[in-house]
Amino acid sequence: MADKQLDKRLGATVVTPSAAGHPGRIGRYVIERLLGQGGMGVVYAAHDDRLQRTIAVKTLSPRADDEAARKRLWREARAAASVNHPNICQIYEVGEDNGRVFIAMELLDGEALSERLHRGPFRASEVLPIGLGILAALAAMHARGVVHRDLKPSNVFLTAHGVKLLDFGLARPELEAGLSPDARLTGTGIVMGTPGYMSPEQVIGEPVDARSDLFAAGAILFEMLAGYPAFNGRMLAEVFHATRYEQPPALSGSPAVAAIDRVIRRALAKRAAERPASAEAMAQELEAIPAAATSTAATGARALTRLVVLPFRILRQDPETDFLAFSLPDAIATSLSRNPALVVRSSAVAARFGMDSPVLKELAAEADVDRVVMGTLMRAGDHIRAVAQLVEAPAGTLLASHVVQSSMGELFQLQDEIALRVCEALALPLSGGQMAPAADAPNDARAYELFLRANELARTYDGLAAARDLYLRCLALDSRFAPAWAHVGRCHRVIGKYIDGAVDSEARAEDAFRRALALSPRLSIAHKFYAQLEADIGHAEAAMVRLLDEANRHGNDPELFAGLVHACRYCGLYEQAIAAHAEARRLDPNVPTSLEQTLLMMGDIDRLVAITPPPVIAGADDGIHVIGLGLAGRRVEARQKLLAMRDASRIPVFEAWIEYLMAWLDRRGEEMTGRARTFSGLKINDDPEAIFQEGWLLCDIGDHEAGLGRLLRAVAKGYYVSPTLTTRPQFDALRDNAEFRALVGHAEAGRQRARALFRQAGGDRLIGA
């Protein structure tokens, strides 16, 4: 393990010298008092007679004075002395006195960051200058080829003039990063570093580089904002497990807190390649946070509680109530998601773990949650008895348990009561004293039962038509139930786009969404579903602005940001789409977004094909990977993925799309045209993104005339992807075509208009784009 903290303060007496006293001199320095001591070393205040100044002298404690410790102290001195920087404690001399190695160094006036943290978390305005000081010191070290490897709060000293980095006992030049794991172990065989701040690669003994220091910097910044460590546990194994597999909760409280937290998320990436490229790059991200955002950020950070409601276990199978196993928890999750202190995982995440008792350690890591709601259901006559439990993850501590009973005609009260009890157990405030706005509460018990039954069917494509009919029956009984309008709108859209292309499906969907929002303007699911339709019908700008407005009011909903990825891409705003993806994943690392499609449009194929969908996302579409690989000339890999998709496909339109892509890879243009006719009756054929993609692939096989026709149609429908049109080689043959040049100009004008709308709606501030 790393050396323990040697001093609480360098500049004031904090440890009274023992009766045995201390050495009168070390080298030429007169020892004045003991500053601190730990298991490995001792630090004294001393007087330098020659230069008439007070300094600090660090030497080994008698019980740790062996050859290995002496070598480590020499290494610390050389590493620190090799870097001259205002944010690094200055080394004056390293020497030996009667065989005793010592370091003479700058005496600092202030306190260690670890001591300051005992008094509570920092405000955002305080975090930024300290973080920038740490990163400035790291940048200077890394420029000299030195990696600290033991950055932690006790090694960060706060002075009136800024930050000073201390204790380079584990620092090594990067050229030594290739050493075998055995060469980086202590005498007891433990990987060197400090648990809670070590990077995942350090934990498992892999080679480290400068990006391990950035991981530690991210952990320190998190602790400063949150007031507790990013990775914690009762035992060392739990801390190591959290470091490798878990994420700390997202931080909220102000735009400045969220902006700093976005930087923290990148620094705490499990893979070093996904962290900032350098300390300078990380510092630039912090410096980009507007000063106005931090100067007014008096509100402290708060950690959002991450919760999942698992499917309830049916104790006695009953066809009349079995649908509640998934639909009741889904409804409970929807109610809980309205609380601004919670981030509630989607029902898709919950469904992956089924109704069996989960292994909480695996659940906590894969679903990224702190709390789990689980329960059982049993019907007795016309009554339902539910037992709901709130459990801490991964420890498994039971926090609360409630028994709730109701009749089949009071299912909404059953749902509402459980959600209320969960909030009470978490000590969370209720907005307006109730869990749901009035428009979200059903006025008819039978209508709500139909709604829950429809939700169960709507979980699969095969059940969408039956779900649509049940939603319509629900609305016939209760026409003011906003969630049912939102869900029936989704059914109209998805069925029309992929399954049965009714001419009026889009009009019906839009009417349903507008009814839902007229009844409940803050209904998140209506906004999310409507945004997808708006992109399809050429109104992506309106969708983007509305999603930004909702995210400004309800910034803990990752699905809003996932929808923003989609809308921004249609507007040609790729950087904003990437930032929206990062914000969605900051809140929920498993939320599905259309990042892959965005990377395809950017031409970032390497990053695209490197993406592995999280395990909680079932049946992810690999078609984007196929197109990316094919456009990059990697046709063998593309064909392999396509064959795997063919084996897994169940939806007819997807099967036809797979055969279309196979014809494209084989350069069979006529067959591509024939396969495309399969989609002619479906609304997918009117989606500007699908139209653009078809034109792109036609240009790729050399059919530029047909391809240009598709591109013109896509841009006319609001697909303003001018960066792709101007950079992708498949369009090179059209560069001198006047119609193509006008097309690019039209797309760029739309993109610039969308960029202005994004800025006006607060997008830059909201997601740090």
C-alpha positions in Angstrom: 0.0 0.0 0.0 1.0 3.6 -0.4 2.6 5.5 2.5 0.1 6.8 4.9 -0.5 10.5 5.4 2.6 12.0 7.0 1.3 15.4 7.9 -2.0 17.1 8.4 -0.4 20.5 8.1 3.0 21.5 6.8 3.4 24.8 8.6 1.9 24.3 12.0 2.6 22.0 14.9 0.0 19.3 14.9 1.8 16.4 16.7 3.4 17.0 20.1 7.0 15.6 20.2 7.3 12.6 22.4 9.2 12.6 25.6 12.0 10.9 23.7 12.3 14.0 21.6 13.6 14.2 18.1 17.0 14.6 16.4 18.7 17.9 17.0 19.9 18.0 13.4 19.4 16.2 10.1 22.2 17.2 7.7 22.7 20.9 8.1 19.2 21.5 9.2 18.2 22.3 12.8 15.1 20.3 13.7 12.5 22.5 15.4 9.4 20.4 15.8 7.6 17.3 14.6 4.9 18.0 11.9 3.6 14.5 11.4 4.4 10.9 11.1 3.1 7.7 9.5 4.0 4.1 9.0 6.8 4.9 6.5 8.1 8.4 7.3 8.4 11.4 9.5 8.2 15.1 8.6 9.8 17.8 10.7 9.9 21.6 10.6 13.6 22.6 10.5 15.7 25.8 10.2 18.1 26.3 7.3 20.9 28.3 8.9 22.6 29.0 5.7 19.6 30.6 3.9 17.9 31.7 7.1 14.5 30.0 6.3 12.2 27.4 7.8 11.8 24.3 5.7 10.3 20.8 6.0 12.5 17.7 6.3 11.1 14.3 5.5 12.9 11.1 6.5 12.1 7.5 7.1 10.7 6.3 10.4 13.0 3.9 12.3 10.7 0.9 11.8 10.6 1.5 8.0 14.2 2.3 7.5 15.3 -0.5 5.2 16.9 -0.7 1.8 13.6 -0.8 -0.1 12.3 2.2 1.8 15.5 4.2 1.2 15.2 3.5 -2.6 11.6 4.6 -2.6 12.5 7.9 -0.8 15.3 8.6 -3.3 12.9 7.9 -6.1 10.3 10.3 -4.6 13.0 13.0 -4.3 14.2 12.6 -7.9 10.7 12.5 -9.3 9.6 15.7 -7.5 12.9 17.5 -8.1 12.7 16.7 -11.9 9.6 19.0 -12.2 9.7 22.7 -11.4 6.2 24.0 -11.2 4.2 26.3 -8.9 1.7 23.6 -8.1 4.3 21.0 -7.0 6.0 21.2 -3.6 9.6 22.3 -4.3 12.5 20.0 -3.4 15.6 21.8 -2.1 17.9 18.9 -1.4 18.1 15.2 -1.0 20.9 13.6 1.0 22.0 11.2 3.7 23.1 11.9 7.3 24.8 8.9 9.0 23.0 6.5 6.6 19.7 8.2 7.1 18.1 9.4 3.8 16.2 12.7 4.0 14.5 15.2 1.7 14.6 19.0 2.4 11.6 20.7 0.9 9.3 23.6 0.8 7.4 24.2 4.1 3.7 24.9 3.2 1.2 26.9 5.1 -2.3 25.5 4.8 -4.0 22.1 5.0 -4.2 18.9 3.1 -7.3 18.5 1.0 -8.2 15.4 3.0 -8.5 17.6 6.2 -10.6 20.1 4.4 -13.0 17.4 3.2 -13.8 16.5 6.9 -15.7 19.8 7.0 -18.0 18.8 4.1 -18.2 19.2 0.3 -17.1 22.1 -1.8 -19.1 24.5 -3.9 -18.6 24.3 -7.7 -16.8 27.6 -7.6 -14.3 26.2 -5.2 -13.7 23.0 -7.0 -12.7 24.5 -10.3 -9.5 26.4 -9.2 -8.3 23.4 -7.2 -9.0 21.0 -10.0 -7.2 23.2 -12.5 -4.2 23.4 -10.1 -4.0 19.6 -9.8 -4.2 19.2 -13.5 -1.5 21.9 -14.1 0.8 20.0 -11.8 0.0 16.7 -13.5 0.6 18.3 -16.9 4.0 19.4 -15.9 4.8 16.0 -14.4 3.6 14.1 -17.4 5.6 16.4 -19.8 8.7 15.2 -17.9 7.6 11.5 -18.3 6.6 11.2 -14.6 3.4 9.5 -13.5 2.4 10.1 -9.9 0.4 6.9 -9.4 -0.7 7.8 -5.8 -2.8 11.0 -6.3 -5.3 11.3 -3.4 -6.7 14.1 -1.2 -3.9 13.7 1.4 -1.3 14.4 -1.3 -3.1 17.6 -2.4 -2.2 20.6 -0.2 -4.3 23.7 -0.2 -2.4 27.0 0.4 -3.4 30.6 0.2 -1.5 30.8 -3.1 -3.0 27.6 -4.7 -2.6 23.9 -4.8 0.6 22.0 -4.2 1.1 18.3 -5.0 3.0 16.2 -2.5 4.4 12.7 -2.0 5.9 11.3 -5.1 6.8 8.0 -3.4 5.1 5.9 -6.0 5.9 8.1 -9.0 7.7 6.4 -11.9 8.7 7.5 -15.4 6.3 6.4 -18.1 9.1 4.4 -19.7 8.8 2.0 -16.8 5.1 1.3 -17.6 6.0 -1.9 -19.3 7.3 -3.5 -16.2 5.7 -6.8 -15.2 3.0 -6.7 -12.6 5.4 -8.4 -10.1 7.8 -5.5 -10.5 5.2 -3.1 -9.3 4.2 -4.9 -6.1 5.1 -4.1 -2.6 6.9 -6.6 -0.5 3.6 -8.1 0.7 2.4 -8.6 -2.9 -0.2 -5.8 -2.9 -0.6 -3.6 -5.9 0.8 -0.2 -5.1 -1.6 2.8 -4.8 -4.4 3.9 -2.6 -7.8 2.1 -2.9 -10.6 4.4 -4.0 -8.2 6.5 -6.1 -6.4 3.8 -8.1 -7.5 3.3 -11.7 -9.0 0.0 -12.8 -5.7 -0.9 -14.5 -3.8 -0.3 -11.3 -6.3 -2.5 -9.4 -5.5 -5.5 -11.6 -1.8 -4.8 -11.9 -1.7 -3.8 -15.5 0.7 -1.1 -16.8 -0.3 2.4 -16.1 0.3 5.7 -17.8 -0.6 9.4 -17.3 -4.3 8.5 -17.7 -4.3 6.7 -14.4 -3.5 10.0 -12.7 -6.5 11.5 -14.6 -8.7 8.8 -13.1 -7.5 9.7 -9.6 -8.1 13.4 -10.4 -11.7 12.6 -11.4 -12.2 10.7 -8.2 -10.9 13.6 -6.1 -13.1 16.1 -7.9 -16.1 13.8 -7.3 -15.3 13.6 -3.6 -15.0 17.4 -3.4 -18.4 17.9 -4.9 -20.3 15.0 -3.3 -18.5 15.0 0.1 -17.8 11.2 0.0 -15.5 9.0 -2.1 -16.5 8.0 -5.6 -15.6 4.3 -4.9 -16.3 3.0 -1.4 -16.9 -0.2 0.5 -16.7 -1.8 3.9 -13.9 -4.1 2.7 -11.0 -3.6 0.3 -12.5 -6.1 -2.1 -15.6 -4.0 -2.3 -13.7 -0.9 -3.1 -11.7 -2.7 -5.8 -15.0 -4.2 -7.3 -16.6 -0.7 -7.3 -13.5 0.8 -9.1 -13.6 -1.8 -11.8 -17.3 -2.3 -12.4 -19.4 0.5 -10.8 -20.0 4.2 -11.5 -20.6 6.8 -8.8 -24.0 8.5 -8.9 -24.6 11.5 -11.2 -24.3 14.8 -9.4 -26.9 17.5 -9.7 -27.8 20.8 -8.0 -26.8 23.5 -10.5 -25.7 23.7 -14.2 -22.1 24.2 -12.9 -22.3 21.0 -10.9 -23.6 19.0 -13.8 -20.9 20.5 -16.1 -18.1 19.5 -13.7 -19.7 16.1 -13.3 -19.5 15.6 -17.1 -15.8 16.1 -16.9 -15.6 13.7 -14.0 -17.4 11.0 -15.9 -14.9 11.1 -18.7 -12.0 11.0 -16.3 -13.5 8.0 -14.5 -14.0 5.9 -17.6 -13.1 2.3 -16.9 -11.0 2.1 -20.1 -8.0 4.4 -20.2 -8.6 5.1 -23.9 -12.0 6.7 -23.1 -10.5 9.2 -20.7 -9.2 12.7 -21.7 -6.1 12.4 -23.8 -4.0 14.4 -21.3 -4.1 16.6 -18.2 -4.2 19.6 -20.5 -7.2 18.3 -22.3 -9.0 17.6 -19.1 -8.1 21.1 -17.8 -9.5 22.6 -21.1 -12.8 20.9 -20.4 -13.0 22.5 -16.9 -11.9 25.9 -18.3 -14.7 25.7 -20.8 -17.3 25.8 -18.0 -18.7 29.4 -18.1 -17.5 31.6 -15.2 -21.1 32.9 -14.8 -22.3 29.3 -14.1 -19.9 28.8 -11.2 -20.0 32.3 -9.7 -23.7 31.9 -8.9 -23.5 28.3 -7.9 -24.1 28.6 -4.2 -26.2 25.5 -4.2 -24.2 22.4 -3.3 -24.1 19.2 -5.3 -26.4 16.4 -4.6 -26.1 12.8 -5.7 -29.1 11.5 -7.6 -30.4 8.2 -6.2 -30.3 5.5 -8.9 -33.2 3.1 -8.6 -34.7 0.2 -10.5 -38.1 -1.4 -10.0 -37.8 -5.1 -10.8 -40.6 -7.3 -12.1 -42.8 -8.5 -9.2 -42.8 -12.2 -8.5 -46.3 -13.9 -8.9 -46.8 -16.2 -5.9 -49.8 -17.9 -7.4 -50.1 -18.0 -11.2 -53.4 -16.5 -12.5 -54.0 -15.6 -16.1 -56.2 -12.6 -14.9 -53.3 -11.0 -12.9 -50.1 -12.3 -14.4 -49.8 -9.2 -16.6 -49.1 -7.2 -13.4 -45.7 -8.8 -12.9 -44.2 -6.4 -15.4 -46.8 -3.7 -16.0 -47.3 -2.8 -12.3 -43.5 -2.2 -11.6 -43.3 -0.3 -14.9 -46.1 2.0 -13.7 -44.4 2.4 -10.3 -41.2 3.3 -12.0 -43.0 5.9 -14.1 -44.4 7.5 -11.0 -41.1 7.5 -9.3 -39.3 9.0 -12.3 -41.1 12.3 -11.7 -39.1 12.9 -8.5 -36.2 15.2 -9.3 -33.9 13.5 -6.7 -34.2 10.1 -8.5 -32.9 8.6 -11.7 -35.1 5.6 -12.4 -33.9 2.9 -14.7 -36.2 1.9 -17.6 -38.4 -1.2 -17.6 -36.2 -2.6 -20.3 -33.3 -2.7 -17.8 -35.5 -4.1 -15.1 -36.9 -6.9 -17.4 -33.4 -8.2 -18.0 -33.2 -9.4 -14.4 -36.6 -11.1 -14.6 -38.6 -12.1 -11.5 -36.0 -14.3 -9.9 -34.0 -13.1 -6.9 -31.1 -11.2 -8.5 -27.5 -11.2 -7.3 -27.4 -7.7 -6.0 -23.7 -7.2 -6.7 -24.2 -8.0 -10.3 -27.4 -5.9 -10.5 -25.7 -2.9 -8.9 -22.8 -3.1 -11.5 -24.9 -3.9 -14.6 -27.9 -1.7 -14.0 -25.8 0.9 -12.2 -28.2 1.4 -9.2 -28.0 2.1 -5.5 -31.5 1.0 -4.6 -33.8 -1.8 -5.8 -37.5 -2.1 -5.4 -38.7 -5.7 -5.6 -41.9 -7.4 -4.6 -44.4 -10.2 -4.8 -48.0 -10.3 -5.9 -50.9 -12.6 -5.0 -54.5 -12.6 -5.9 -57.2 -13.6 -3.4 -60.6 -13.3 -5.0 -61.1 -9.8 -6.2 -58.2 -8.5 -4.2 -54.5 -8.1 -4.9 -51.9 -8.3 -2.1 -48.5 -6.8 -2.9 -45.4 -6.9 -0.7 -42.9 -4.3 -1.9 -39.3 -4.1 -0.5 -36.8 -1.4 -0.9 -33.3 -2.8 -0.8 -29.8 -1.3 -0.8 -27.5 -2.4 -3.6 -25.0 -4.1 -3.6 -25.1 -4.7 0.2 -28.6 -6.2 0.2 -29.7 -4.3 3.3 -33.5 -4.1 3.6 -34.4 -0.5 4.0 -38.2 -0.8 4.0 -41.0 -3.3 3.4 -44.6 -2.6 2.9 -47.7 -4.7 2.4 -50.4 -3.0 0.2 -53.8 -4.5 -0.7 -56.4 -3.3 -3.1 -59.1 -4.6 -5.3 -58.6 -5.2 -9.0 -60.6 -2.0 -9.5 -58.0 0.0 -7.5 -54.8 -0.8 -9.3 -53.8 2.8 -9.6 -54.1 3.3 -5.9 -51.9 0.2 -5.4 -49.2 1.6 -7.7 -49.4 5.1 -6.1 -49.2 3.7 -2.6 -46.1 1.7 -3.3 -44.4 4.7 -5.0 -45.3 6.9 -2.1 -43.9 4.5 0.4 -40.6 4.2 -1.6 -40.2 8.0 -1.5 -40.9 8.1 2.2 -38.3 5.4 2.8 -35.7 7.3 0.8 -36.6 10.5 2.6 -37.4 12.2 -0.7 -39.7 15.2 -1.0 -42.8 14.8 -3.0 -43.6 17.4 -5.7 -46.8 19.1 -4.7 -47.5 16.4 -2.1 -48.5 13.8 -4.6 -46.7 11.4 -6.9 -48.6 12.3 -10.2 -50.2 15.3 -11.8 -54.0 15.0 -11.9 -54.0 14.5 -15.7 -51.8 11.4 -15.2 -54.2 9.7 -12.8 -56.9 7.6 -14.4 -60.6 8.4 -13.7 -61.8 4.9 -14.4 -60.5 1.7 -12.7 -61.3 -0.6 -15.7 -59.6 1.9 -18.0 -56.4 1.7 -15.9 -56.5 -2.1 -15.9 -56.7 -2.1 -19.7 -53.8 0.4 -19.8 -51.6 -1.9 -17.7 -52.6 -4.9 -19.9 -51.7 -2.9 -23.0 -48.3 -2.0 -21.5 -47.5 -5.6 -21.1 -48.3 -6.4 -24.8 -46.5 -3.3 -26.0 -43.1 -4.7 -24.8 -42.7 -6.6 -28.1 -43.3 -5.7 -31.7 -45.6 -8.7 -32.1 -47.9 -7.4 -29.4 -48.2 -3.8 -30.6 -51.4 -4.2 -32.6 -53.2 -5.8 -29.7 -51.8 -3.2 -27.3 -53.0 -0.4 -29.6 -56.6 -1.8 -29.4 -56.5 -2.1 -25.6 -55.2 1.5 -25.3 -58.1 2.7 -27.5 -60.6 0.7 -25.3 -59.0 2.4 -22.3 -59.5 5.8 -23.8 -63.1 5.1 -24.7 -63.6 4.7 -20.9 -61.4 7.6 -19.9 -60.6 10.0 -22.6 -58.6 12.3 -20.2 -56.0 9.8 -19.3 -52.8 11.4 -20.8 -50.4 8.4 -20.6 -52.8 6.2 -22.7 -52.8 8.9 -25.4 -49.0 8.9 -25.4 -48.8 5.1 -25.7 -51.4 4.8 -28.4 -49.5 7.4 -30.3 -46.4 5.3 -30.1 -48.3 2.3 -31.3 -49.6 4.2 -34.3 -46.1 5.4 -35.2 -44.2 2.1 -34.8 -46.9 0.0 -36.5 -47.1 2.3 -39.4 -43.3 2.6 -39.8 -42.3 -1.0 -39.5 -45.3 -3.4 -39.5 -48.4 -2.2 -41.3 -48.2 1.1 -43.2 -51.6 2.7 -42.8 -51.8 5.9 -44.8 -52.9 7.9 -41.8 -50.7 6.3 -39.1 -48.5 9.4 -38.7 -51.5 11.7 -38.5 -53.1 9.5 -35.9 -49.9 9.3 -33.9 -49.4 13.1 -34.0 -53.0 13.7 -32.9 -52.5 11.3 -29.9 -49.3 13.0 -28.8 -50.9 16.4 -29.0 -53.9 15.2 -26.9 -51.5 13.7 -24.3 -49.5 17.0 -24.0 -52.7 19.1 -23.9 -53.8 17.1 -20.9 -50.4 16.8 -19.2 -47.8 19.3 -20.6 -45.0 17.8 -18.5 -45.6 14.2 -19.5 -42.1 13.0 -20.3 -43.0 9.9 -22.2 -45.3 11.9 -24.5 -42.4 14.3 -25.3 -40.0 11.4 -26.0 -42.4 9.5 -28.2 -43.5 12.7 -30.1 -39.9 13.7 -30.8 -39.3 10.5 -32.7 -42.4 11.2 -34.9 -41.4 14.8 -35.5 -38.0 13.7 -36.8 -39.7 11.3 -39.1 -42.0 13.9 -40.6 -39.4 16.6 -41.0 -39.8 18.6 -37.7 -36.6 17.7 -36.0 -35.9 21.3 -35.0 -39.2 21.5 -33.1 -38.5 18.2 -31.4 -35.0 19.4 -30.4 -36.3 22.6 -28.8 -39.1 20.9 -26.9 -36.7 18.3 -25.5 -34.3 20.9 -24.4 -37.1 22.8 -22.7 -38.2 19.6 -20.9 -34.6 18.8 -19.9 -34.2 22.2 -18.4 -37.2 21.5 -16.2 -36.6 17.8 -15.6 -32.8 17.2 -16.1 -32.7 13.8 -14.4 -34.5 12.0 -17.2 -31.8 10.2 -19.4 -34.5 9.3 -22.0 -34.9 13.0 -22.8 -31.2 13.3 -23.6 -31.4 10.0 -25.6 -34.1 11.6 -27.7 -32.0 14.7 -28.1 -29.2 12.6 -29.7 -31.7 11.6 -32.4 -33.2 15.1 -33.0 -29.7 16.8 -33.0 -28.4 14.4 -35.6 -31.4 15.0 -38.0 -30.4 18.7 -37.6 -26.8 18.0 -38.6 -25.6 18.9 -35.1 -23.2 16.0 -34.5 -21.2 17.5 -31.7 -24.4 18.4 -29.8 -25.7 14.8 -30.4 -22.5 13.4 -28.9 -22.8 15.7 -25.9 -26.4 14.7 -25.4 -25.3 11.0 -25.5 -22.7 11.8 -22.8 -25.3 13.4 -20.7 -27.8 10.5 -21.1 -25.0 8.1 -20.1 -23.9 10.3 -17.2 -27.4 9.7 -15.8 -27.7 6.1 -16.9 -24.7 4.2 -18.4 -27.1 1.7 -19.9 -29.7 3.9 -21.6 -29.8 3.2 -25.3 -29.2 6.1 -27.7 -28.6 6.4 -31.4 -24.9 7.2 -30.9 -23.9 4.6 -33.5 -25.9 6.3 -36.2 -24.4 9.6 -35.2 -20.9 8.1 -35.5 -21.7 6.7 -38.9 -22.8 10.1 -40.1 -19.5 11.6 -38.7 -17.5 8.9 -40.5 -15.9 7.8 -37.2 -16.0 4.1 -38.2 -13.4 2.9 -35.8 -15.2 4.3 -32.8 -18.5 3.0 -34.2 -17.4 -0.6 -34.6 -15.6 -0.5 -31.2 -18.9 0.0 -29.4 -20.3 -3.0 -27.6 -23.9 -2.5 -26.5 -24.4 -2.7 -22.8 -25.7 -6.2 -21.6 -29.1 -4.8 -20.6 -29.9 -3.7 -24.2 -31.3 -6.8 -25.9 -31.4 -7.2 -29.7 -29.4 -4.1 -30.6 -29.5 -3.4 -34.3 -26.1 -4.1 -35.9 -27.2 -2.7 -39.2 -25.4 0.6 -38.6 -22.2 -1.4 -37.9 -22.7 -3.3 -41.2 -23.1 0.0 -43.1 -20.1 1.6 -41.4 -17.8 -1.4 -42.1 -19.0 -1.6 -45.7 -18.5 2.1 -46.4 -15.0 1.7 -44.9 -14.2 -1.2 -47.3 -14.3 -3.8 -44.6 -16.8 -6.0 -46.4 -15.8 -9.3 -44.9 -16.5 -8.1 -41.4 -19.7 -6.4 -42.6 -20.9 -9.7 -44.2 -20.2 -11.6 -41.0 -22.3 -9.2 -38.9 -25.1 -9.2 -41.5 -25.3 -13.0 -41.4 -25.5 -12.9 -37.6 -28.4 -10.3 -37.9 -30.2 -12.6 -40.3 -30.2 -15.4 -37.8 -31.6 -13.1 -35.1 -34.2 -11.2 -37.0 -38.0 -11.7 -36.5 -39.6 -8.6 -37.9 -40.4 -8.8 -41.7 -39.2 -5.3 -42.5 -35.9 -5.9 -40.7 -35.5 -9.2 -42.7 -36.0 -7.2 -45.9 -33.5 -4.6 -44.8 -30.9 -7.3 -44.2 -31.4 -8.7 -47.7 -31.1 -5.1 -49.1 -27.8 -4.7 -47.3 -26.6 -8.0 -48.6 -27.4 -6.9 -52.1 -25.5 -3.7 -51.5 -22.4 -5.5 -50.2 -22.5 -7.7 -53.4 -23.0 -4.6 -55.6 -26.3 -5.9 -56.9 -28.0 -2.6 -57.7 -31.1 -3.9 -59.4 -31.8 -6.2 -56.4 -31.3 -3.2 -54.1 -34.0 -1.4 -56.0 -36.3 -4.5 -55.9 -35.8 -5.0 -52.1 -36.5 -1.3 -51.5 -40.0 -1.8 -52.9 -40.7 -4.0 -49.9 -40.7 -0.8 -47.8 -42.9 1.3 -50.1 -46.0 0.7 -48.1 -44.4 1.5 -44.8 -43.7 4.8 -43.2 -40.0 3.9 -42.9 -39.9 4.9 -46.5 -40.8 8.4 -45.6 -38.2 8.8 -42.8 -35.6 11.2 -44.1 -32.8 9.4 -42.4 -33.7 6.1 -44.1 -34.1 7.9 -47.4 -30.6 9.5 -47.0 -29.1 6.2 -46.1 -30.5 4.6 -49.2 -29.1 7.4 -51.3 -25.7 7.1 -49.7 -25.5 3.4 -50.5 -26.6 3.9 -54.1 -23.8 6.5 -54.5 -21.4 4.0 -53.0 -22.1 1.5 -55.7 -21.8 4.2 -58.4 -25.5 4.9 -59.1 -25.1 8.6 -58.4 -28.2 9.7 -60.3 -30.6 7.6 -58.3 -28.6 8.3 -55.1 -28.8 12.1 -55.7 -32.6 11.8 -56.0 -32.8 10.2 -52.6 -30.4 12.8 -51.0 -32.5 15.7 -52.4 -35.7 14.2 -50.9 -34.1 13.6 -47.5 -32.8 17.1 -47.2 -36.1 18.5 -48.4 -37.7 16.6 -45.4 -35.4 18.3 -42.9 -32.4 16.1 -42.7 -29.7 18.8 -42.6 -26.6 16.6 -42.6 -24.3 18.9 -44.5 -21.1 17.7 -42.7 -21.7 14.2 -44.1 -22.4 15.5 -47.6 -19.3 17.6 -47.7 -16.8 15.0 -46.3 -17.8 11.5 -47.3 -16.0 10.1 -50.4 -19.1 8.4 -51.7 -20.3 11.9 -52.8 -17.0 13.0 -54.5 -18.4 12.3 -58.0 -21.2 14.8 -57.4 -19.0 17.7 -56.2 -19.2 19.6 -59.5 -23.0 18.9 -59.9 -24.9 22.2 -59.5 -27.9 20.4 -58.0 -25.7 18.7 -55.4 -24.0 22.0 -54.5 -27.4 23.6 -54.0 -28.4 20.6 -51.9 -25.4 21.1 -49.6 -26.1 24.8 -49.3 -29.7 24.0 -48.3 -28.6 21.5 -45.7 -26.0 23.9 -44.3 -28.5 26.7 -43.9 -30.9 24.3 -42.1 -28.1 23.2 -39.8 -27.1 26.8 -38.9 -30.7 27.6 -38.2 -30.9 24.6 -35.9 -27.7 25.6 -34.2 -29.1 29.0 -33.4 -32.3 27.4 -32.0 -30.2 25.0 -29.9 -28.2 27.9 -28.4 -31.4 29.9 -27.7 -33.0 27.0 -25.9 -30.0 26.7 -23.6 -28.5 23.6 -25.1 -24.9 24.8 -24.7 -25.4 25.3 -21.0 -27.5 22.2 -20.4 -25.2 19.6 -22.0 -21.9 21.4 -22.3 -21.9 21.2 -26.1 
